[in-house]
Amino acid sequence: MGESYESIRAWKDEEIYKYTSDTHTLNQFHDQVMRAVFNISLQRVKEEKGTPPSPFTWFVMGSAGRYEQGVISDQDHGMVYEKSGTDADQYFLALGKEVSLGLHIAGYPYCEGKVMSSNPVWCKSLGAFENQLSKWMDEVSFESMRYLQIFVDARVLEGEETFVNHLKNVIDDCQKKSPKLLKRFMDNIMHLKPSVGPLGQIFTENSGPYQGSLNLKQAAFLPYVNAVRILAIKEGVLAASTLDRIDELSNDEFYRNELSDYKTSFANLLQFRMSNLKRIQDYDDVHYLPIQKLSRAERKEMKTILKNGKKLHHFVQGIIEKGVHK
């Protein structure tokens, strides 16, 4: 694998297609690559600044947090550490910047929204992170709700597991005391673009480089991911992956009966994306599926996936708005 970011990139590019039989295997490989990058970053910062001044956690979010990365994935990660103070802040921010650089060199594009450990918003002491989450929960803004939803998908890759679970429990405690928080989460994801027309046609991009392709992220993935995440927040489920969240929710008979079809559709959606690998050249390609290249059976399956995503969205909306179940 080597001891430089460049050698990790070469290893990753050479090996990754051996791990594309299914999404779980691919994401295990991504974890291995990202941990290798992190270990080099930590070693470099140790050489310059000494050992970390306190216990800490490095965690991933977004599709990495949910174990749903495609072949090419951008960065979404953060860091939380026990000790507060200027020295600790400077140390861990330097580590966060090194990790972000390393991941970029290793083939993970920088996050356009700067959701990375190199950004002080996502690199804080435990106490400061608690305050940040509380502030986001108090604010009535699209951005603060979006940040909370991003954080809920956090999954630890290195360090203290307990820090992230503690912070997720801060959100859980708040939503139990304030039902309005769930409604604000729902308001944040209300706008669903139609994906299947009245005559059964799948709506695709009508211009640009992806003309004739379905935007998988917007039309297919987000309705499932967003809806299941809100149910997970409501029921205090700490799991990060959509399928794991469905499994945990399904311990309750009500959810088990409602969610089984949606679980099948989401698993099929993950496989659809894996079958689309051969034409992926860069990050944006991951999110588009050329509909005209699908067989009749595949088109039928994709319509079912899209329709079920919309049904799931409405199901969760009913629960949150009308207080159905519990």
N, C-alpha and C positions, 0 to 999 in steps of 0.2 A: 504493500500500500504506500510505503514511503513516508517521509517526515516533512513534507512540504504541502501547501495547499494545491500547488500545481500537480504534484504527483497523485494526490487524492482525486483531483479532477480527471486525470488520465485513467486512473483505476476505475473510477465511477463510470466514465463513458464507455470503457471497455467491458465492464461487468454487468451493467444495469439490465440489459435485455435478457440476461439469464434469470432474472427475478420478476418476469412479467406474466407469470401464469395466472396470478390473481392479485387483487389489490393488497391483501394482507402481506403476502410475500414481498411485494414491491416496497411497502412501507417499512417492513423490517429492514430492508436494504438501505432505504433512506435514513433510518435511525442510525444504522451502522456508520454511514458516511458522515452524518452530522456530528455524531459523537467523536469520530476521528478528527474532524475539523476542530471541535471544541477542545479536545485534549492538546492539540498543537497550540491553539490560542492560549490556553491556560499556562502551558509550559513557557511560552514566549513572555507572557506578562509576569510570571514568577521570576524569570531570569532578570527582568528589568526592575520589578517592584517588590519581590519577595513573595512569601506565601499569602494566601487570602486572609484578610484580617478577621473574618468570621465565617461561620457556616453560611452556605448560600444554595440557591436553586437556579438552574437554567432550565427554562421550559419553552416548549414550542406551542403555537396556537394555529388558527386557521386550519387548512386541510391537513397540515402536519399534525396538529394537535388532535384532530379527529381521525387520524389514521386513514386519510382519504386522498393522499397525494397522487398525482399522475406521474408520468415519467419526468416531466419538467415541472418544478414547483418553485414559487418565489419564497422569500423569507417571511416568517411571522414568528417572533420569539421575544422572550423577556427574561429578566433576572430579578430575583428578590433575595435579600440578604438580611441576616439577623441584626447586625450591628448598625447603628446609625451614626452619623457624623461625617465631617468633611473628608477625612482620610479614607473611610470605607466607600463613600460616594465616588471619590476620584478613582479608587482602585477598581471598583466593579464597573464603572462607566468605561474605563480604559479596556477592561476585559470584554465588555459588550461591543466596543468599537472593533477590537481585534477579531472577535467571533464573526461580526457582520462582514468584515473585509474577507476573512477566510472563507466563509460560505459563498460570498460573491465570486471569489476566484475559483472555488470548487464547483461552480455551475448553478448556484441558487441566486437568481436575480434579486437585487435589493427590493424591498417592499416599497411601492410607490407612496403608500400612506405612512411610511416610516415606523411601522409597528415592528421595532427591532430593539435589541438590547443596547444598541448604540444611541438610542433616544432616551433621555432622562425620564420621559413619561413611562417607559417600560423597564426602567432599571432603577429600583428603589429599595430602601430598607423595608422590612416587614411593616413597621409602624406607618411609614410614609405611604406604602401601598394600601394599607387599610384606609387611611384618610382619603387617598385618591378614589378608591371604590365608593366610599361613603359620599364623596362630593359628586361623583358621576350619578349615583342613585338619587341625589337631591335635585340635580339639574334636570330641567325639562328641555332637552335638546336632542336632536337627531344624533349628533356626534357622541354625546355621552352615553346614549343607549347603545350605539354601535360599538363603542369601546368596551362596554360591559359584556356584550354578546361575544366579542372577540376574546375577552379574558375567560369567559366560561368554558371555552374550548381548550384551555391550557392543559398541557400534559407534560409531566416532568421527564427530562432526558438525563439530567445530571444533578446530583446533590440531594438536598433534603426534600423528600416527598411531602412532609407534613406542612411546609410553608404554603404551598399552593392549595392544599385541601382546607387549611385554615382560612385562607382568603375566600375560597368558594363558599365556605360556611358563613362568612360575613354577608355575602349576597343572599344566601338562603335565609338567614335570620331576618334580614331586612324585608324580603318579599313576603315572609310569613306575617310580619307586623303590618305590612302595607300592600294590600291587594292592588293598589293603583300601579305598582311597579310592573306587574305582569301585563296590565293593559297598555302601559307605555311601551313595553317590549313588543307587544302585538301591533301597536300603531306604527312602529318602526319598520315592520315588514309587510304592511298591508297591501302595498301595490304589487299585484301580480299581473304581468303582461300575458294576454291570451296566447296559448301555445298551440291549440288545436281549434280549427275553425268549425262552423256549424255543419259543414259538409264532410268533416273528418280530415280535412287537409292540415298538415303540420306547417305552422308558420316558420319560415326561414328568413335569413338575412336577405334583403332585397337589393343590396348594393354592396360595393366594397370587395375586399379580397376574399371574404367568406360568403359571398353571394351563393344562395342555394343551400347553405349549411345551417343547422340548428345550433343556437347558442346553448350548449349543454349546461353551462354554469347558471345562467339566468333562468332558463326555461325549465330545466329538469332538476339540477342539484339543490338550488336554494330553497324551493318550496319544501322539500323534505328536511333539509338541514335546519332551516329556521324554525319550522313547526315543531320538530322533535326536540330541538334545543329548548324551546319555551316550555314544553311539557316537562323536560328534565329539570329546569329551574323551578317550576311549580311544585314538583314532587321531591325536590332535594336530591336528585340523582347526580352524583359527581362524575360519572363516566364521561369521557370526552367524545368517543366515536358515535356516530349516528346509530349504527347497528347495535352497539353495546347499550346505548341509551334505550333503544326499543326493547332489548332483552330485559333490562332492569325494570322498565315500566311494565312489561308483560308479566311480572310477578303478581301484578294486580289483574284480576280476571276481567275487569271492565276494559282495561287497555289491551290485554291479550286478545280479546275478541275483536277489538277495533283495529289493532295495528298489524295483524298478521299479513294481510294483503299488501300493506304499505312496505313492510319489511322485505317481502319478496321483490316488489318493484324496485326498491332502492338497491338491493343486492344485484338485480339484473342491470340496473343503471351503471353500477360500478364495473360490471363485466363489459357492458357496451363500450365504455371508455377504454378499457384494456384492449378491446378488439380494434380500436381506432389508432393503434400505436404506429403503424408503419408510415403514416403520412405526417407524423409530428416532427416539425423542424425546430420550432421555438415555443416559448411559453404560451403565447396566445393560441397556438394550434390545439393545445390540450382541451380547450373549451368549445371546440366546434366539431360538429359531426355532419359530413356531407350526406344528406338524406337520399340523394339520387343513387348513391352506391349501396344502399341497403336492399336486401331482398324483401319480398312482399311480407314474409313472416316477421322479419326484423322491424319493418315499418309498423306492423300491427302491434308488436311488443312495445315499441317506442311510444305509440299513441296511448297504450294502457299506462305506461310509466308516467306520461305527462298528465293524463286525466286523473290518475291516482294522486299525483302531487298536489293538484288543485283540490281534490276531495279532502286530503289530509289537512291542507291549509284551512279549509272551511271548518273541518271537524275541530281543530284546535281553537280557531276563532270562536266557535260556539262555546267551548269550554271556558275560555277566558272571559268572554263578554257576558255570558249568561250564568256563569258560575255552575255549569253542569258538572257533575261528579265531584264529590268531596267539597 
